[in-house]
Amino acid sequence: MCTRLAKIHFGAGSLPRDCTITDISDGGVKVVAEFLELPPQFTIIFAPDYSRQCRLRWRIGCEFGAEFTD
């Protein structure tokens, strides 16, 4: 279990939004973020020079899980 601040980027024309990573593994992440709309694919930016492509796997309220696709 971890708590780490990150950003989610939904694609061209959107600004990165804040989120909190609450768990991370080789295959994916568990995230807490308050977004009304969450696309099926997005990028999580862990640091300015480190990001991962993700696919949404599940969502319950403000918490969701995503698998890494890159």
C-alpha positions as CSV (number, residue, x, y, z in Angstrom):
1,M,0.0,0.0,0.0
2,C,1.3,3.5,-0.8
3,T,0.0,7.0,-1.1
4,R,1.6,9.0,-3.9
5,L,0.4,12.1,-5.8
6,A,0.2,11.8,-9.6
7,K,-1.6,13.3,-12.5
8,I,-4.0,11.8,-15.1
9,H,-4.0,13.0,-18.6
10,F,-7.1,12.2,-20.8
11,G,-5.5,13.1,-24.2
12,A,-5.0,15.9,-26.6
13,G,-6.8,19.1,-25.6
14,S,-7.1,18.3,-21.9
15,L,-5.0,19.4,-19.0
16,P,-3.6,16.8,-16.5
17,R,-5.7,16.4,-13.4
18,D,-4.5,15.6,-9.9
19,C,-5.0,12.1,-8.4
20,T,-3.7,9.9,-5.6
21,I,-2.2,6.5,-6.2
22,T,-3.2,4.3,-3.3
23,D,-1.7,1.0,-4.6
24,I,0.7,0.1,-7.4
25,S,1.9,-3.2,-8.8
26,D,3.8,-4.3,-12.0
27,G,0.4,-4.6,-13.7
28,G,-1.5,-1.6,-12.7
29,V,-2.7,1.0,-10.1
30,K,-5.5,1.8,-7.7
31,V,-6.4,5.5,-7.8
32,V,-8.5,7.9,-5.9
33,A,-9.7,10.9,-7.9
34,E,-12.8,13.0,-8.2
35,F,-13.7,12.9,-11.9
36,L,-17.3,12.8,-13.1
37,E,-16.2,11.4,-16.5
38,L,-13.3,8.9,-16.8
39,P,-12.4,7.7,-20.3
40,P,-11.6,4.0,-20.9
41,Q,-7.9,4.8,-21.7
42,F,-5.7,7.5,-20.2
43,T,-2.1,8.3,-19.1
44,I,-1.0,8.5,-15.5
45,I,2.0,10.9,-15.0
46,F,4.0,9.8,-12.0
47,A,6.8,12.3,-12.6
48,P,7.7,14.8,-15.4
49,D,9.8,12.2,-17.2
50,Y,7.8,9.0,-16.2
51,S,4.2,8.2,-17.3
52,R,2.3,5.0,-18.1
53,Q,-0.6,4.3,-20.5
54,C,-3.6,2.7,-18.7
55,R,-6.9,1.1,-19.3
56,L,-9.8,1.4,-16.8
57,R,-10.7,-1.9,-15.2
58,W,-13.2,-1.0,-12.5
59,R,-14.6,2.0,-10.7
60,I,-16.5,2.5,-7.4
61,G,-17.3,6.1,-6.6
62,C,-14.0,8.1,-6.5
63,E,-11.8,5.0,-6.5
64,F,-10.8,3.1,-9.6
65,G,-8.3,0.5,-10.8
66,A,-6.4,0.6,-14.1
67,E,-4.1,-1.8,-15.8
68,F,-0.9,-0.7,-17.5
69,T,-1.1,-1.2,-21.3
70,D,2.4,0.0,-22.3
